[in-house]
Amino acid sequence: GDSLVLRCTVAMGTGPLSFSWHREGSGAPLGTGPHLELRHLGDNDSGQYRCWVSDGDSVAESDPLNVTVL
């Protein structure tokens, strides 16, 4: 039932950046900002989360972050 905030930071980039959050096995993006707030966590929120960042020319993908809800 607690909340969790995931943040995505970028070392370098040019132009406006766009963010996209994804969880393994889910279709549509979960969010489109530099942070993702998961509210009222439950068992179904466990999984691997990734952030994708694009500057219009290239896309960078974060390492997966494993989230386990007990």
CHARMM-style PDB file with segment names, atoms N, HN, CA, C and O in Angstrom:
ATOM      1  N   GLY     1       0.786  -1.202   0.000  1.00  0.00      PROA
ATOM      2  CA  GLY     1       0.000   0.000   0.000  1.00  0.00      PROA
ATOM      3  C   GLY     1       0.828   1.267   0.000  1.00  0.00      PROA
ATOM      4  O   GLY     1       0.278   2.360  -0.131  1.00  0.00      PROA
ATOM      5  N   ASP     2       2.169   1.143   0.147  1.00  0.00      PROA
ATOM      6  HN  ASP     2       2.616   0.254   0.254  1.00  0.00      PROA
ATOM      7  CA  ASP     2       3.030   2.334   0.143  1.00  0.00      PROA
ATOM      8  C   ASP     2       3.250   2.823  -1.283  1.00  0.00      PROA
ATOM      9  O   ASP     2       2.819   2.188  -2.245  1.00  0.00      PROA
ATOM     10  N   SER     3       3.930   3.967  -1.403  1.00  0.00      PROA
ATOM     11  HN  SER     3       4.280   4.483  -0.621  1.00  0.00      PROA
ATOM     12  CA  SER     3       4.291   4.528  -2.704  1.00  0.00      PROA
ATOM     13  C   SER     3       5.777   4.359  -2.952  1.00  0.00      PROA
ATOM     14  O   SER     3       6.563   4.212  -2.016  1.00  0.00      PROA
ATOM     15  N   LEU     4       6.155   4.382  -4.228  1.00  0.00      PROA
ATOM     16  HN  LEU     4       5.516   4.502  -4.988  1.00  0.00      PROA
ATOM     17  CA  LEU     4       7.544   4.271  -4.642  1.00  0.00      PROA
ATOM     18  C   LEU     4       7.749   5.221  -5.810  1.00  0.00      PROA
ATOM     19  O   LEU     4       6.929   5.265  -6.727  1.00  0.00      PROA
ATOM     20  N   VAL     5       8.851   5.991  -5.784  1.00  0.00      PROA
ATOM     21  HN  VAL     5       9.517   5.955  -5.039  1.00  0.00      PROA
ATOM     22  CA  VAL     5       9.171   6.880  -6.896  1.00  0.00      PROA
ATOM     23  C   VAL     5      10.461   6.399  -7.545  1.00  0.00      PROA
ATOM     24  O   VAL     5      11.485   6.252  -6.877  1.00  0.00      PROA
ATOM     25  N   LEU     6      10.404   6.154  -8.857  1.00  0.00      PROA
ATOM     26  HN  LEU     6       9.572   6.274  -9.399  1.00  0.00      PROA
ATOM     27  CA  LEU     6      11.577   5.778  -9.637  1.00  0.00      PROA
ATOM     28  C   LEU     6      12.000   7.004 -10.429  1.00  0.00      PROA
ATOM     29  O   LEU     6      11.162   7.689 -11.014  1.00  0.00      PROA
ATOM     30  N   ARG     7      13.307   7.282 -10.448  1.00  0.00      PROA
ATOM     31  HN  ARG     7      13.988   6.725  -9.973  1.00  0.00      PROA
ATOM     32  CA  ARG     7      13.822   8.451 -11.158  1.00  0.00      PROA
ATOM     33  C   ARG     7      14.801   8.014 -12.239  1.00  0.00      PROA
ATOM     34  O   ARG     7      15.571   7.070 -12.060  1.00  0.00      PROA
ATOM     35  N   CYS     8      14.756   8.715 -13.355  1.00  0.00      PROA
ATOM     36  HN  CYS     8      14.130   9.482 -13.500  1.00  0.00      PROA
ATOM     37  CA  CYS     8      15.642   8.445 -14.477  1.00  0.00      PROA
ATOM     38  C   CYS     8      16.446   9.704 -14.749  1.00  0.00      PROA
ATOM     39  O   CYS     8      15.874  10.763 -15.010  1.00  0.00      PROA
ATOM     40  N   THR     9      17.770   9.599 -14.690  1.00  0.00      PROA
ATOM     41  HN  THR     9      18.234   8.740 -14.477  1.00  0.00      PROA
ATOM     42  CA  THR     9      18.627  10.743 -14.978  1.00  0.00      PROA
ATOM     43  C   THR     9      19.478  10.439 -16.197  1.00  0.00      PROA
ATOM     44  O   THR     9      19.780   9.281 -16.487  1.00  0.00      PROA
ATOM     45  N   VAL    10      19.854  11.472 -16.894  1.00  0.00      PROA
ATOM     46  HN  VAL    10      19.609  12.412 -16.659  1.00  0.00      PROA
ATOM     47  CA  VAL    10      20.600  11.342 -18.143  1.00  0.00      PROA
ATOM     48  C   VAL    10      21.927  12.060 -17.995  1.00  0.00      PROA
ATOM     49  O   VAL    10      21.971  13.208 -17.552  1.00  0.00      PROA
ATOM     50  N   ALA    11      23.015  11.388 -18.366  1.00  0.00      PROA
ATOM     51  HN  ALA    11      22.980  10.455 -18.726  1.00  0.00      PROA
ATOM     52  CA  ALA    11      24.345  11.986 -18.261  1.00  0.00      PROA
ATOM     53  C   ALA    11      24.544  13.062 -19.317  1.00  0.00      PROA
ATOM     54  O   ALA    11      25.069  14.134 -19.017  1.00  0.00      PROA
ATOM     55  N   MET    12      24.131  12.788 -20.551  1.00  0.00      PROA
ATOM     56  HN  MET    12      23.704  11.917 -20.795  1.00  0.00      PROA
ATOM     57  CA  MET    12      24.329  13.740 -21.642  1.00  0.00      PROA
ATOM     58  C   MET    12      23.165  13.633 -22.609  1.00  0.00      PROA
ATOM     59  O   MET    12      22.520  12.588 -22.705  1.00  0.00      PROA
ATOM     60  N   GLY    13      22.902  14.699 -23.314  1.00  0.00      PROA
ATOM     61  HN  GLY    13      23.426  15.548 -23.236  1.00  0.00      PROA
ATOM     62  CA  GLY    13      21.858  14.688 -24.331  1.00  0.00      PROA
ATOM     63  C   GLY    13      21.732  16.068 -24.936  1.00  0.00      PROA
ATOM     64  O   GLY    13      22.077  17.075 -24.318  1.00  0.00      PROA
ATOM     65  N   THR    14      21.228  16.094 -26.166  1.00  0.00      PROA
ATOM     66  HN  THR    14      20.947  15.276 -26.669  1.00  0.00      PROA
ATOM     67  CA  THR    14      21.012  17.377 -26.822  1.00  0.00      PROA
ATOM     68  C   THR    14      19.541  17.492 -27.165  1.00  0.00      PROA
ATOM     69  O   THR    14      18.856  16.496 -27.395  1.00  0.00      PROA
ATOM     70  N   GLY    15      19.078  18.717 -27.193  1.00  0.00      PROA
ATOM     71  HN  GLY    15      19.635  19.526 -27.006  1.00  0.00      PROA
ATOM     72  CA  GLY    15      17.682  18.934 -27.531  1.00  0.00      PROA
ATOM     73  C   GLY    15      16.765  18.506 -26.410  1.00  0.00      PROA
ATOM     74  O   GLY    15      17.224  18.072 -25.353  1.00  0.00      PROA
ATOM     75  N   PRO    16      15.474  18.628 -26.635  1.00  0.00      PROA
ATOM     76  CA  PRO    16      14.516  18.213 -25.610  1.00  0.00      PROA
ATOM     77  C   PRO    16      14.520  16.694 -25.446  1.00  0.00      PROA
ATOM     78  O   PRO    16      14.602  15.951 -26.424  1.00  0.00      PROA
ATOM     79  N   LEU    17      14.430  16.252 -24.207  1.00  0.00      PROA
ATOM     80  HN  LEU    17      14.364  16.856 -23.413  1.00  0.00      PROA
ATOM     81  CA  LEU    17      14.434  14.825 -23.918  1.00  0.00      PROA
ATOM     82  C   LEU    17      13.020  14.340 -23.659  1.00  0.00      PROA
ATOM     83  O   LEU    17      12.216  15.038 -23.041  1.00  0.00      PROA
ATOM     84  N   SER    18      12.720  13.136 -24.139  1.00  0.00      PROA
ATOM     85  HN  SER    18      13.373  12.569 -24.642  1.00  0.00      PROA
ATOM     86  CA  SER    18      11.436  12.515 -23.820  1.00  0.00      PROA
ATOM     87  C   SER    18      11.708  11.205 -23.086  1.00  0.00      PROA
ATOM     88  O   SER    18      12.627  10.462 -23.428  1.00  0.00      PROA
ATOM     89  N   PHE    19      10.890  10.939 -22.072  1.00  0.00      PROA
ATOM     90  HN  PHE    19      10.143  11.542 -21.794  1.00  0.00      PROA
ATOM     91  CA  PHE    19      11.058   9.774 -21.207  1.00  0.00      PROA
ATOM     92  C   PHE    19       9.879   8.832 -21.393  1.00  0.00      PROA
ATOM     93  O   PHE    19       8.764   9.257 -21.696  1.00  0.00      PROA
ATOM     94  N   SER    20      10.146   7.546 -21.207  1.00  0.00      PROA
ATOM     95  HN  SER    20      11.052   7.201 -20.962  1.00  0.00      PROA
ATOM     96  CA  SER    20       9.106   6.536 -21.293  1.00  0.00      PROA
ATOM     97  C   SER    20       9.439   5.414 -20.313  1.00  0.00      PROA
ATOM     98  O   SER    20      10.538   4.860 -20.348  1.00  0.00      PROA
ATOM     99  N   TRP    21       8.487   5.080 -19.437  1.00  0.00      PROA
ATOM    100  HN  TRP    21       7.594   5.529 -19.409  1.00  0.00      PROA
ATOM    101  CA  TRP    21       8.684   4.035 -18.428  1.00  0.00      PROA
ATOM    102  C   TRP    21       7.949   2.768 -18.834  1.00  0.00      PROA
ATOM    103  O   TRP    21       6.813   2.815 -19.306  1.00  0.00      PROA
ATOM    104  N   HSD    22       8.622   1.626 -18.642  1.00  0.00      PROA
ATOM    105  HN  HSD    22       9.545   1.588 -18.259  1.00  0.00      PROA
ATOM    106  CA  HSD    22       8.039   0.344 -19.042  1.00  0.00      PROA
ATOM    107  C   HSD    22       8.283  -0.703 -17.968  1.00  0.00      PROA
ATOM    108  O   HSD    22       9.312  -0.693 -17.292  1.00  0.00      PROA
ATOM    109  N   ARG    23       7.326  -1.601 -17.821  1.00  0.00      PROA
ATOM    110  HN  ARG    23       6.490  -1.609 -18.370  1.00  0.00      PROA
ATOM    111  CA  ARG    23       7.496  -2.753 -16.934  1.00  0.00      PROA
ATOM    112  C   ARG    23       7.437  -4.001 -17.793  1.00  0.00      PROA
ATOM    113  O   ARG    23       6.616  -4.101 -18.705  1.00  0.00      PROA
ATOM    114  N   GLU    24       8.311  -4.951 -17.498  1.00  0.00      PROA
ATOM    115  HN  GLU    24       8.978  -4.870 -16.758  1.00  0.00      PROA
ATOM    116  CA  GLU    24       8.367  -6.207 -18.229  1.00  0.00      PROA
ATOM    117  C   GLU    24       6.971  -6.825 -18.304  1.00  0.00      PROA
ATOM    118  O   GLU    24       6.296  -7.002 -17.290  1.00  0.00      PROA
ATOM    119  N   GLY    25       6.558  -7.145 -19.517  1.00  0.00      PROA
ATOM    120  HN  GLY    25       7.106  -7.001 -20.341  1.00  0.00      PROA
ATOM    121  CA  GLY    25       5.272  -7.786 -19.709  1.00  0.00      PROA
ATOM    122  C   GLY    25       4.098  -6.839 -19.866  1.00  0.00      PROA
ATOM    123  O   GLY    25       2.974  -7.284 -20.102  1.00  0.00      PROA
ATOM    124  N   SER    26       4.342  -5.517 -19.737  1.00  0.00      PROA
ATOM    125  HN  SER    26       5.255  -5.156 -19.545  1.00  0.00      PROA
ATOM    126  CA  SER    26       3.236  -4.572 -19.903  1.00  0.00      PROA
ATOM    127  C   SER    26       3.371  -3.895 -21.263  1.00  0.00      PROA
ATOM    128  O   SER    26       4.482  -3.672 -21.744  1.00  0.00      PROA
ATOM    129  N   GLY    27       2.256  -3.572 -21.871  1.00  0.00      PROA
ATOM    130  HN  GLY    27       1.353  -3.753 -21.480  1.00  0.00      PROA
ATOM    131  CA  GLY    27       2.275  -3.013 -23.221  1.00  0.00      PROA
ATOM    132  C   GLY    27       2.557  -1.527 -23.260  1.00  0.00      PROA
ATOM    133  O   GLY    27       3.656  -1.109 -23.623  1.00  0.00      PROA
ATOM    134  N   ALA    28       1.579  -0.734 -22.893  1.00  0.00      PROA
ATOM    135  HN  ALA    28       0.686  -1.074 -22.598  1.00  0.00      PROA
ATOM    136  CA  ALA    28       1.689   0.725 -22.988  1.00  0.00      PROA
ATOM    137  C   ALA    28       2.660   1.264 -21.945  1.00  0.00      PROA
ATOM    138  O   ALA    28       2.836   0.657 -20.889  1.00  0.00      PROA
ATOM    139  N   PRO    29       3.295   2.407 -22.235  1.00  0.00      PROA
ATOM    140  CA  PRO    29       4.179   3.027 -21.245  1.00  0.00      PROA
ATOM    141  C   PRO    29       3.416   3.352 -19.963  1.00  0.00      PROA
ATOM    142  O   PRO    29       2.233   3.693 -19.995  1.00  0.00      PROA
ATOM    143  N   LEU    30       4.117   3.240 -18.836  1.00  0.00      PROA
ATOM    144  HN  LEU    30       5.078   2.964 -18.809  1.00  0.00      PROA
ATOM    145  CA  LEU    30       3.523   3.534 -17.528  1.00  0.00      PROA
ATOM    146  C   LEU    30       3.586   5.023 -17.196  1.00  0.00      PROA
ATOM    147  O   LEU    30       2.830   5.508 -16.354  1.00  0.00      PROA
ATOM    148  N   GLY    31       4.480   5.741 -17.854  1.00  0.00      PROA
ATOM    149  HN  GLY    31       5.094   5.348 -18.538  1.00  0.00      PROA
ATOM    150  CA  GLY    31       4.646   7.164 -17.601  1.00  0.00      PROA
ATOM    151  C   GLY    31       5.555   7.777 -18.642  1.00  0.00      PROA
ATOM    152  O   GLY    31       6.234   7.067 -19.383  1.00  0.00      PROA
ATOM    153  N   THR    32       5.566   9.115 -18.697  1.00  0.00      PROA
ATOM    154  HN  THR    32       5.014   9.692 -18.095  1.00  0.00      PROA
ATOM    155  CA  THR    32       6.341   9.797 -19.727  1.00  0.00      PROA
ATOM    156  C   THR    32       7.148  10.963 -19.180  1.00  0.00      PROA
ATOM    157  O   THR    32       7.421  11.916 -19.909  1.00  0.00      PROA
ATOM    158  N   GLY    33       7.531  10.908 -17.925  1.00  0.00      PROA
ATOM    159  HN  GLY    33       7.309  10.134 -17.332  1.00  0.00      PROA
ATOM    160  CA  GLY    33       8.337  11.967 -17.327  1.00  0.00      PROA
ATOM    161  C   GLY    33       9.623  11.408 -16.763  1.00  0.00      PROA
ATOM    162  O   GLY    33       9.847  10.199 -16.834  1.00  0.00      PROA
ATOM    163  N   PRO    34      10.484  12.259 -16.201  1.00  0.00      PROA
ATOM    164  CA  PRO    34      11.758  11.790 -15.652  1.00  0.00      PROA
ATOM    165  C   PRO    34      11.607  10.969 -14.371  1.00  0.00      PROA
ATOM    166  O   PRO    34      12.568  10.350 -13.914  1.00  0.00      PROA
ATOM    167  N   HSD    35      10.399  10.963 -13.789  1.00  0.00      PROA
ATOM    168  HN  HSD    35       9.619  11.466 -14.161  1.00  0.00      PROA
ATOM    169  CA  HSD    35      10.171  10.099 -12.635  1.00  0.00      PROA
ATOM    170  C   HSD    35       8.811   9.404 -12.785  1.00  0.00      PROA
ATOM    171  O   HSD    35       7.908   9.896 -13.461  1.00  0.00      PROA
ATOM    172  N   LEU    36       8.703   8.263 -12.139  1.00  0.00      PROA
ATOM    173  HN  LEU    36       9.436   7.863 -11.590  1.00  0.00      PROA
ATOM    174  CA  LEU    36       7.478   7.470 -12.164  1.00  0.00      PROA
ATOM    175  C   LEU    36       7.067   7.204 -10.732  1.00  0.00      PROA
ATOM    176  O   LEU    36       7.823   6.603  -9.970  1.00  0.00      PROA
ATOM    177  N   GLU    37       5.878   7.644 -10.359  1.00  0.00      PROA
ATOM    178  HN  GLU    37       5.263   8.133 -10.978  1.00  0.00      PROA
ATOM    179  CA  GLU    37       5.378   7.391  -9.007  1.00  0.00      PROA
ATOM    180  C   GLU    37       4.382   6.243  -9.051  1.00  0.00      PROA
ATOM    181  O   GLU    37       3.367   6.298  -9.745  1.00  0.00      PROA
ATOM    182  N   LEU    38       4.700   5.212  -8.298  1.00  0.00      PROA
ATOM    183  HN  LEU    38       5.525   5.167  -7.735  1.00  0.00      PROA
ATOM    184  CA  LEU    38       3.809   4.063  -8.160  1.00  0.00      PROA
ATOM    185  C   LEU    38       3.103   4.217  -6.824  1.00  0.00      PROA
ATOM    186  O   LEU    38       3.744   4.185  -5.774  1.00  0.00      PROA
ATOM    187  N   ARG    39       1.798   4.384  -6.855  1.00  0.00      PROA
ATOM    188  HN  ARG    39       1.276   4.411  -7.708  1.00  0.00      PROA
ATOM    189  CA  ARG    39       1.033   4.618  -5.623  1.00  0.00      PROA
ATOM    190  C   ARG    39       0.299   3.354  -5.213  1.00  0.00      PROA
ATOM    191  O   ARG    39      -0.114   2.556  -6.054  1.00  0.00      PROA
ATOM    192  N   HSD    40       0.147   3.187  -3.918  1.00  0.00      PROA
ATOM    193  HN  HSD    40       0.483   3.835  -3.234  1.00  0.00      PROA
ATOM    194  CA  HSD    40      -0.613   2.054  -3.371  1.00  0.00      PROA
ATOM    195  C   HSD    40      -0.129   0.734  -3.964  1.00  0.00      PROA
ATOM    196  O   HSD    40      -0.909  -0.025  -4.540  1.00  0.00      PROA
ATOM    197  N   LEU    41       1.170   0.471  -3.813  1.00  0.00      PROA
ATOM    198  HN  LEU    41       1.803   1.087  -3.344  1.00  0.00      PROA
ATOM    199  CA  LEU    41       1.776  -0.729  -4.392  1.00  0.00      PROA
ATOM    200  C   LEU    41       1.113  -2.002  -3.897  1.00  0.00      PROA
ATOM    201  O   LEU    41       0.704  -2.103  -2.741  1.00  0.00      PROA
ATOM    202  N   GLY    42       1.017  -2.966  -4.794  1.00  0.00      PROA
ATOM    203  HN  GLY    42       1.349  -2.883  -5.734  1.00  0.00      PROA
ATOM    204  CA  GLY    42       0.506  -4.285  -4.467  1.00  0.00      PROA
ATOM    205  C   GLY    42       1.361  -5.337  -5.143  1.00  0.00      PROA
ATOM    206  O   GLY    42       2.293  -5.005  -5.875  1.00  0.00      PROA
ATOM    207  N   ASP    43       1.055  -6.589  -4.908  1.00  0.00      PROA
ATOM    208  HN  ASP    43       0.297  -6.859  -4.314  1.00  0.00      PROA
ATOM    209  CA  ASP    43       1.830  -7.697  -5.481  1.00  0.00      PROA
ATOM    210  C   ASP    43       1.969  -7.590  -6.999  1.00  0.00      PROA
ATOM    211  O   ASP    43       3.009  -7.948  -7.552  1.00  0.00      PROA
ATOM    212  N   ASN    44       0.937  -7.105  -7.669  1.00  0.00      PROA
ATOM    213  HN  ASN    44       0.092  -6.815  -7.220  1.00  0.00      PROA
ATOM    214  CA  ASN    44       0.971  -7.037  -9.134  1.00  0.00      PROA
ATOM    215  C   ASN    44       1.918  -5.957  -9.658  1.00  0.00      PROA
ATOM    216  O   ASN    44       2.126  -5.862 -10.867  1.00  0.00      PROA
ATOM    217  N   ASP    45       2.496  -5.140  -8.768  1.00  0.00      PROA
ATOM    218  HN  ASP    45       2.326  -5.217  -7.786  1.00  0.00      PROA
ATOM    219  CA  ASP    45       3.460  -4.118  -9.184  1.00  0.00      PROA
ATOM    220  C   ASP    45       4.896  -4.629  -9.183  1.00  0.00      PROA
ATOM    221  O   ASP    45       5.802  -3.921  -9.622  1.00  0.00      PROA
ATOM    222  N   SER    46       5.116  -5.844  -8.698  1.00  0.00      PROA
ATOM    223  HN  SER    46       4.380  -6.419  -8.341  1.00  0.00      PROA
ATOM    224  CA  SER    46       6.458  -6.428  -8.726  1.00  0.00      PROA
ATOM    225  C   SER    46       6.874  -6.656 -10.179  1.00  0.00      PROA
ATOM    226  O   SER    46       6.033  -6.947 -11.030  1.00  0.00      PROA
ATOM    227  N   GLY    47       8.156  -6.525 -10.455  1.00  0.00      PROA
ATOM    228  HN  GLY    47       8.839  -6.289  -9.764  1.00  0.00      PROA
ATOM    229  CA  GLY    47       8.657  -6.785 -11.801  1.00  0.00      PROA
ATOM    230  C   GLY    47       9.876  -5.940 -12.113  1.00  0.00      PROA
ATOM    231  O   GLY    47      10.415  -5.249 -11.249  1.00  0.00      PROA
ATOM    232  N   GLN    48      10.302  -6.010 -13.373  1.00  0.00      PROA
ATOM    233  HN  GLN    48       9.864  -6.572 -14.075  1.00  0.00      PROA
ATOM    234  CA  GLN    48      11.444  -5.236 -13.849  1.00  0.00      PROA
ATOM    235  C   GLN    48      10.952  -3.972 -14.534  1.00  0.00      PROA
ATOM    236  O   GLN    48      10.101  -4.022 -15.422  1.00  0.00      PROA
ATOM    237  N   TYR    49      11.498  -2.839 -14.107  1.00  0.00      PROA
ATOM    238  HN  TYR    49      12.189  -2.799 -13.386  1.00  0.00      PROA
ATOM    239  CA  TYR    49      11.140  -1.546 -14.673  1.00  0.00      PROA
ATOM    240  C   TYR    49      12.341  -0.981 -15.420  1.00  0.00      PROA
ATOM    241  O   TYR    49      13.487  -1.167 -15.012  1.00  0.00      PROA
ATOM    242  N   ARG    50      12.060  -0.284 -16.525  1.00  0.00      PROA
ATOM    243  HN  ARG    50      11.129  -0.132 -16.856  1.00  0.00      PROA
ATOM    244  CA  ARG    50      13.102   0.369 -17.323  1.00  0.00      PROA
ATOM    245  C   ARG    50      12.626   1.751 -17.739  1.00  0.00      PROA
ATOM    246  O   ARG    50      11.431   2.011 -17.881  1.00  0.00      PROA
ATOM    247  N   CYS    51      13.597   2.622 -17.927  1.00  0.00      PROA
ATOM    248  HN  CYS    51      14.568   2.411 -17.812  1.00  0.00      PROA
ATOM    249  CA  CYS    51      13.338   3.959 -18.449  1.00  0.00      PROA
ATOM    250  C   CYS    51      14.003   4.067 -19.818  1.00  0.00      PROA
ATOM    251  O   CYS    51      15.166   3.695 -19.976  1.00  0.00      PROA
ATOM    252  N   TRP    52      13.279   4.568 -20.795  1.00  0.00      PROA
ATOM    253  HN  TRP    52      12.335   4.870 -20.667  1.00  0.00      PROA
ATOM    254  CA  TRP    52      13.826   4.866 -22.111  1.00  0.00      PROA
ATOM    255  C   TRP    52      13.842   6.377 -22.274  1.00  0.00      PROA
ATOM    256  O   TRP    52      12.868   7.058 -21.954  1.00  0.00      PROA
ATOM    257  N   VAL    53      14.959   6.893 -22.776  1.00  0.00      PROA
ATOM    258  HN  VAL    53      15.750   6.340 -23.036  1.00  0.00      PROA
ATOM    259  CA  VAL    53      15.098   8.338 -22.982  1.00  0.00      PROA
ATOM    260  C   VAL    53      15.497   8.582 -24.428  1.00  0.00      PROA
ATOM    261  O   VAL    53      16.393   7.924 -24.956  1.00  0.00      PROA
ATOM    262  N   SER    54      14.830   9.526 -25.058  1.00  0.00      PROA
ATOM    263  HN  SER    54      14.102  10.061 -24.629  1.00  0.00      PROA
ATOM    264  CA  SER    54      15.136   9.870 -26.442  1.00  0.00      PROA
ATOM    265  C   SER    54      15.396  11.366 -26.549  1.00  0.00      PROA
ATOM    266  O   SER    54      14.727  12.175 -25.906  1.00  0.00      PROA
ATOM    267  N   ASP    55      16.384  11.719 -27.376  1.00  0.00      PROA
ATOM    268  HN  ASP    55      16.927  11.062 -27.899  1.00  0.00      PROA
ATOM    269  CA  ASP    55      16.638  13.137 -27.665  1.00  0.00      PROA
ATOM    270  C   ASP    55      16.185  13.482 -29.077  1.00  0.00      PROA
ATOM    271  O   ASP    55      16.532  14.539 -29.604  1.00  0.00      PROA
ATOM    272  N   GLY    56      15.412  12.593 -29.688  1.00  0.00      PROA
ATOM    273  HN  GLY    56      15.130  11.734 -29.261  1.00  0.00      PROA
ATOM    274  CA  GLY    56      14.935  12.813 -31.054  1.00  0.00      PROA
ATOM    275  C   GLY    56      15.783  12.105 -32.088  1.00  0.00      PROA
ATOM    276  O   GLY    56      15.289  11.753 -33.158  1.00  0.00      PROA
ATOM    277  N   ASP    57      17.065  11.890 -31.782  1.00  0.00      PROA
ATOM    278  HN  ASP    57      17.467  12.177 -30.912  1.00  0.00      PROA
ATOM    279  CA  ASP    57      17.963  11.208 -32.707  1.00  0.00      PROA
ATOM    280  C   ASP    57      18.285   9.800 -32.256  1.00  0.00      PROA
ATOM    281  O   ASP    57      18.407   8.898 -33.084  1.00  0.00      PROA
ATOM    282  N   SER    58      18.426   9.598 -30.963  1.00  0.00      PROA
ATOM    283  HN  SER    58      18.327  10.331 -30.290  1.00  0.00      PROA
ATOM    284  CA  SER    58      18.787   8.276 -30.448  1.00  0.00      PROA
ATOM    285  C   SER    58      17.999   7.993 -29.169  1.00  0.00      PROA
ATOM    286  O   SER    58      17.455   8.898 -28.535  1.00  0.00      PROA
ATOM    287  N   VAL    59      17.955   6.717 -28.815  1.00  0.00      PROA
ATOM    288  HN  VAL    59      18.396   5.982 -29.330  1.00  0.00      PROA
ATOM    289  CA  VAL    59      17.242   6.274 -27.622  1.00  0.00      PROA
ATOM    290  C   VAL    59      18.213   5.526 -26.725  1.00  0.00      PROA
ATOM    291  O   VAL    59      18.979   4.684 -27.195  1.00  0.00      PROA
ATOM    292  N   ALA    60      18.183   5.834 -25.429  1.00  0.00      PROA
ATOM    293  HN  ALA    60      17.561   6.518 -25.047  1.00  0.00      PROA
ATOM    294  CA  ALA    60      18.983   5.117 -24.435  1.00  0.00      PROA
ATOM    295  C   ALA    60      18.020   4.388 -23.506  1.00  0.00      PROA
ATOM    296  O   ALA    60      16.963   4.910 -23.152  1.00  0.00      PROA
ATOM    297  N   GLU    61      18.394   3.194 -23.125  1.00  0.00      PROA
ATOM    298  HN  GLU    61      19.252   2.769 -23.412  1.00  0.00      PROA
ATOM    299  CA  GLU    61      17.571   2.374 -22.240  1.00  0.00      PROA
ATOM    300  C   GLU    61      18.336   2.102 -20.958  1.00  0.00      PROA
ATOM    301  O   GLU    61      19.511   1.738 -20.997  1.00  0.00      PROA
ATOM    302  N   SER    62      17.674   2.278 -19.819  1.00  0.00      PROA
ATOM    303  HN  SER    62      16.720   2.574 -19.787  1.00  0.00      PROA
ATOM    304  CA  SER    62      18.328   2.039 -18.546  1.00  0.00      PROA
ATOM    305  C   SER    62      18.488   0.546 -18.309  1.00  0.00      PROA
ATOM    306  O   SER    62      17.831  -0.270 -18.956  1.00  0.00      PROA
ATOM    307  N   ASP    63      19.363   0.198 -17.380  1.00  0.00      PROA
ATOM    308  HN  ASP    63      19.896   0.861 -16.854  1.00  0.00      PROA
ATOM    309  CA  ASP    63      19.417  -1.175 -16.905  1.00  0.00      PROA
ATOM    310  C   ASP    63      18.111  -1.479 -16.205  1.00  0.00      PROA
ATOM    311  O   ASP    63      17.477  -0.567 -15.675  1.00  0.00      PROA
ATOM    312  N   PRO    64      17.684  -2.742 -16.187  1.00  0.00      PROA
ATOM    313  CA  PRO    64      16.436  -3.058 -15.503  1.00  0.00      PROA
ATOM    314  C   PRO    64      16.562  -2.883 -14.005  1.00  0.00      PROA
ATOM    315  O   PRO    64      17.606  -3.176 -13.421  1.00  0.00      PROA
ATOM    316  N   LEU    65      15.501  -2.408 -13.388  1.00  0.00      PROA
ATOM    317  HN  LEU    65      14.654  -2.170 -13.863  1.00  0.00      PROA
ATOM    318  CA  LEU    65      15.435  -2.268 -11.940  1.00  0.00      PROA
ATOM    319  C   LEU    65      14.392  -3.265 -11.446  1.00  0.00      PROA
ATOM    320  O   LEU    65      13.223  -3.189 -11.823  1.00  0.00      PROA
ATOM    321  N   ASN    66      14.819  -4.193 -10.605  1.00  0.00      PROA
ATOM    322  HN  ASN    66      15.769  -4.255 -10.299  1.00  0.00      PROA
ATOM    323  CA  ASN    66      13.901  -5.185 -10.061  1.00  0.00      PROA
ATOM    324  C   ASN    66      13.180  -4.615  -8.842  1.00  0.00      PROA
ATOM    325  O   ASN    66      13.814  -4.185  -7.879  1.00  0.00      PROA
ATOM    326  N   VAL    67      11.856  -4.615  -8.895  1.00  0.00      PROA
ATOM    327  HN  VAL    67      11.341  -4.964  -9.677  1.00  0.00      PROA
ATOM    328  CA  VAL    67      11.027  -4.157  -7.792  1.00  0.00      PROA
ATOM    329  C   VAL    67      10.255  -5.362  -7.264  1.00  0.00      PROA
ATOM    330  O   VAL    67       9.544  -6.028  -8.016  1.00  0.00      PROA
ATOM    331  N   THR    68      10.395  -5.636  -5.982  1.00  0.00      PROA
ATOM    332  HN  THR    68      10.973  -5.094  -5.371  1.00  0.00      PROA
ATOM    333  CA  THR    68       9.664  -6.725  -5.346  1.00  0.00      PROA
ATOM    334  C   THR    68       8.802  -6.153  -4.240  1.00  0.00      PROA
ATOM    335  O   THR    68       9.302  -5.521  -3.309  1.00  0.00      PROA
ATOM    336  N   VAL    69       7.506  -6.378  -4.350  1.00  0.00      PROA
ATOM    337  HN  VAL    69       7.100  -6.891  -5.107  1.00  0.00      PROA
ATOM    338  CA  VAL    69       6.561  -5.905  -3.354  1.00  0.00      PROA
ATOM    339  C   VAL    69       6.225  -7.090  -2.449  1.00  0.00      PROA
ATOM    340  O   VAL    69       5.754  -8.129  -2.910  1.00  0.00      PROA
ATOM    341  N   LEU    70       6.478  -6.910  -1.149  1.00  0.00      PROA
ATOM    342  HN  LEU    70       6.861  -6.065  -0.775  1.00  0.00      PROA
ATOM    343  CA  LEU    70       6.226  -7.980  -0.189  1.00  0.00      PROA
ATOM    344  C   LEU    70       4.860  -7.832   0.441  1.00  0.00      PROA
ATOM    345  OT1 LEU    70       4.475  -8.649   1.278  1.00  0.00      PROA
TER     346      LEU     70
END
